[in-house]
């Protein structure tokens, strides 16, 4: 089994003042873990949106540690095809999912990963996607 970690998990850790190691309790040691390129971008945006220089330095250090700790799965043609199909299905049924969340979901489906997220509302709408929520939520 493999799990793709959504940026909402890292944001939740920061807001709760929990160390990044808290993620380890959510993922069995035999599971592969990765981030999508979209999640990497979202985390980097958080660095640029820091309110103070101190917050920026802290976030940048954390984000760089995260990005070096996990493999990054790319947005490629296979992911694009899955994303297009999912978006078409969801729009056809009158449902919406955040643009980045749907790209992350498509990445997970393309590579055979589940998603660990603090945002069940959007990810649970995606057909065929296995979603988990952190226990510390």
N, C-alpha and C positions, 0 to 999 in steps of 0.2 A: 504494500500500500504506500501511497505517496501523498504528500500534502503541500499545497500552495498557500503561503501565508499572505493574507490581504493586509493592506496598509492600516486598516482599522484596528487590527490587533496591536500593532506598534503604537498607534495613537492612543489606544486604550491603556497600554502600559505607561506611557508618558503621563497621561492625565491622572492615573491612579498612583503614580510615584513608584511603580513596581520595576524591578530590574529586568533587563532583557532575558535573563536566565529563567524567568517565570514561564516563558514559552516552552521550555524543556518539559515542564510538567504536563503540557497539553499534547505532546507528541511522543508516542512510543519510540524507544531507541532504535528499533528496526525499520522505522519509516524513513523514506527519502523526503527531504524537505527542500523547497525552492521558493523563489519569488518570480513573479512575472516582470517583464521589462516595464509594464505599466505601473506596477507597484513601486518599482525602483524610481520611476519618474515622480510618482506621488510623494514619496518620501523626500526626494530632492526638492520638490516644491515647498515642502514644509520647512526646509532649511532657509530658503529664500524669503519665506513669509514670516520669519522670526521677528518679533517686535523689538527686541533689544539685541545688542551685540553679544551679550553674555548668553542669551537664549540661542542665538545663531551658532555660536561656538559649541555649545553643548549639543545642540541638534546635529550639527555637522559631524561631530565626533561620533555620535551614536549612529547616524545614518551610514557613515563610511564603514563603521564596524559591522553593521548589518549587511551592507552590500558586499563586503569581503567575506562574510561568514556563510552566505548561501549562494548556490548557483542561481543564475538569472535565466529564465526561459524566454526566448525571443518571441516577438510578434512576427510571424512569417506567413507565407501563403496559406499553409494549412490552417493556421489560427484565423486568418482573414476569411477563409471560406466558411469555417464554423461560425464565426461572428456574424457574417452576412446571413446565414441560414437562421440563426437564433433571432437576430434582429427582425428579420422578415416574419418569423413565426409570432414573436411577441407583439409586433405592431399589428399584425393581422388579427390577433386576439384582443386588441385594445389594451395591452399591458405595456408598461414602461419599466426600464431598468436603467440606472445611471450608466452613462456612456463608458466610463472607465471600468465599472463593475462588470459590464457585459464583455468587455475586452479581456478582463481577468478570467471570467468564467469560460470564455472561448479558449483561452490558453490552457486552463485546467483540463478541459475536455479533450483538447488536441493531444496533450501529453499524458492523459490518464491519471490526473491528480484530483484529489478532493480539495475543497477550499476551507481553510480555517479563517473565520471572519467574525467580527463583532457586528456585522450588518446582515443579519439573516433576511430582513425584509426584502431586499433586492435579489440576493443570490438564490433564495428559495423559489423564485419565479422561473428560474432557468431550467428547462426540461433536461433531465438526465444528469444534472450536476449534484454530486454529493457534497453536503455542506455541514461543517461543524462549527460550534461556537465555543470560545474559551470558557472554562469552568469558572474562572475568576470574575467573569462578567457580573 
